[in-house]
Each structure stands twice: as C-alpha cells, then as structure tokens.
Amino acid sequence: MEVINAGEIVEHAVRRQNINISELSRRMKVNRRTLYNWFQQKKLHLDVICAIGQVINYDFSKEFEEEFYNSGIKLADNDLSARGGHQHISQESIYYWMEKYITLLEDYKRLLQNTKGEDFGRMRPNEQEW
C-alpha cells in the first residue's frame, strides 16, 4: 500500500483547482522550485498548507484534520454549539484574519529591519522621556 505524503495531497488539490504553478508561486512570493520541493515533502508545516489553501481557495481541513485539530485552528463543532455559537465558521472569515495576521508579522519584520541600523544607545536609560 502506497502512502500519500502531505506534499502530494497539496499538489493534487492545486491541480484540481486548475491553478498554474507559476501563478501560485507569484501569489505566494516563492519560486516555483520551492513549490515543487513542498510537493515532494512527506510532511508540511501547517502554515504552508494554510497559505496554499488561501491562494487556491481550498479548505485542507478535511485532508489534514488531525493537524488542524492539534493546532487549535479548527474548533470542534461541539465546542461551538455548547457555547451557543454558530456551528459554521465562515472560511472567508478565517482567511481574512489569517491574512491580517501575516500582514502584521511582515510589517513588524520590516520595522525591525529598518530600526537595526539606528543607534538606540544615544540616550541613557535614566534620560529617556516617558
């Protein structure tokens, strides 16, 4: 029995969505070789799976149910109904907040890179204005 690896599952989903690999690589801001390497991986980080899913508009939570459950990304339907909440979480809502989070992290990274060159030691700690 042949075991299908995570990369193959993702690749099949990409192919089923008729997404061009060049277009996918452009949208994800990675090169095509990176995508092909991911497709060969036995295991993929959940962030990679989610990012690809977002770009191709595909929900991988069924294929990687255990990974999503262990990460806490997908709430169990029982937990939602027990709290009186909606049993369906909009996939667009999840991707909206995931995109916001990624953008925030990228902005933070750029800020750190821009401030590395500045001299923060000009003022002594007791001379700082609060």
Buried (B, 14 or more C-beta within 10 A) or exposed (E): EEEEBBBBBBBEBBEEBEBEBEEBBEBBEBEEEEBEEBBEBEEBEBEBBBBBBBBBEBBBBEBBEEBBEEEEBBBEEEEBEEEEEEEEEEBEEBBEEBEEEBEEEEEEEEEEEEEEEEEEEEEEEEEEEE
